[in-house]
Amino acid sequence: VQLQASGGGLVQAGGSLRLSCAASGGTFSSYDMAWFRQAPGKEREFVAAVWWRGGTTFYADSVKGRFTISRDNAKNSVHLRMISLKPEDTAVYYCAARRDQRAILSVAAFKLRDRNEYEYWGQGTLVTVSS
């Protein structure tokens, strides 16, 4: 599956952005989808994910309550709505996809947070939050 992320930009602290990721080349509804981010000099970290079955969502503690991940299976897309942005949210944001229809929810809750579990990655979109 190919992933194309968009929607990044420059925003002031307290502002909002909506990232989008368009998928092609696979059965989108069968993939777990996630957003990760990587700040300069830091490792790529988990932000949010949505399970393929039932749409259960998972969030990093640092973004819980401020970010919302959603998927639209009819449009083969996943979105990340970000509000109350902080300078520490500045990073390149990547969408990612994995396919594992065997995992039960309790297992998925761990696997979806692990960047090594994802097979497919988009090119990244830069989010810069100024103070």
TAGILIN-V411491 format. One record per residue. N is the residue number from 1. RES is the residue in three letters. SS is DSSP state (h for helix, s for strand, l for the rest). PSI is psi in radians with two decimals (999 if undefined). Layout:
n={N;N}
res={RES;RES}
ss={SS;SS}
psi={PSI;PSI}
This chain:
n={1;2;3;4;5;6;7;8;9;10;11;12;13;14;15;16;17;18;19;20;21;22;23;24;25;26;27;28;29;30;31;32;33;34;35;36;37;38;39;40;41;42;43;44;45;46;47;48;49;50;51;52;53;54;55;56;57;58;59;60;61;62;63;64;65;66;67;68;69;70;71;72;73;74;75;76;77;78;79;80;81;82;83;84;85;86;87;88;89;90;91;92;93;94;95;96;97;98;99;100;101;102;103;104;105;106;107;108;109;110;111;112;113;114;115;116;117;118;119;120;121;122;123;124;125;126;127;128;129;130;131}
res={VAL;GLN;LEU;GLN;ALA;SER;GLY;GLY;GLY;LEU;VAL;GLN;ALA;GLY;GLY;SER;LEU;ARG;LEU;SER;CYS;ALA;ALA;SER;GLY;GLY;THR;PHE;SER;SER;TYR;ASP;MET;ALA;TRP;PHE;ARG;GLN;ALA;PRO;GLY;LYS;GLU;ARG;GLU;PHE;VAL;ALA;ALA;VAL;TRP;TRP;ARG;GLY;GLY;THR;THR;PHE;TYR;ALA;ASP;SER;VAL;LYS;GLY;ARG;PHE;THR;ILE;SER;ARG;ASP;ASN;ALA;LYS;ASN;SER;VAL;HIS;LEU;ARG;MET;ILE;SER;LEU;LYS;PRO;GLU;ASP;THR;ALA;VAL;TYR;TYR;CYS;ALA;ALA;ARG;ARG;ASP;GLN;ARG;ALA;ILE;LEU;SER;VAL;ALA;ALA;PHE;LYS;LEU;ARG;ASP;ARG;ASN;GLU;TYR;GLU;TYR;TRP;GLY;GLN;GLY;THR;LEU;VAL;THR;VAL;SER;SER}
ss={l;s;s;s;s;s;l;l;s;s;s;s;l;l;l;l;s;s;s;s;s;s;s;s;l;l;l;h;h;h;l;s;s;s;s;s;s;s;l;l;l;l;l;l;s;s;s;s;s;s;l;l;l;l;l;l;s;s;s;l;l;l;l;l;l;l;s;s;s;s;s;s;l;l;l;l;s;s;s;s;s;s;l;l;l;l;h;h;h;l;s;s;s;s;s;s;s;s;l;l;l;l;l;l;h;h;h;h;h;h;h;l;l;l;h;h;h;l;l;s;s;l;l;l;s;s;s;s;s;s;l}
psi={2.48;2.43;2.40;1.94;2.60;2.97;-0.10;2.97;-2.96;2.27;2.62;2.71;2.39;-0.19;-3.01;2.74;2.77;2.02;2.58;2.65;2.07;2.31;2.57;2.70;0.13;3.10;1.61;-0.73;-0.29;0.02;2.42;2.43;2.56;2.84;2.34;2.88;2.70;2.02;2.75;2.25;0.09;2.85;2.75;2.29;2.69;2.44;-1.00;2.69;2.72;2.19;2.57;-0.56;1.96;-0.17;0.33;2.40;2.70;2.53;2.59;2.58;-0.58;-0.31;-0.10;2.30;-0.24;-0.54;2.56;2.15;2.48;2.72;2.63;1.69;-0.49;-0.48;0.15;0.87;2.72;2.53;2.72;1.91;2.16;2.18;2.95;0.83;2.55;2.73;-0.57;-0.10;-0.10;2.18;2.96;2.23;2.28;2.38;2.64;2.71;2.55;2.69;1.98;1.62;0.12;-0.47;2.42;2.97;-0.75;-0.57;-0.74;-0.60;-0.53;-0.80;-0.64;-0.26;-0.10;2.02;-0.44;-0.19;-0.17;2.32;-0.51;2.42;2.51;-3.14;-0.21;2.56;2.34;2.25;2.15;2.15;2.04;2.59;999}
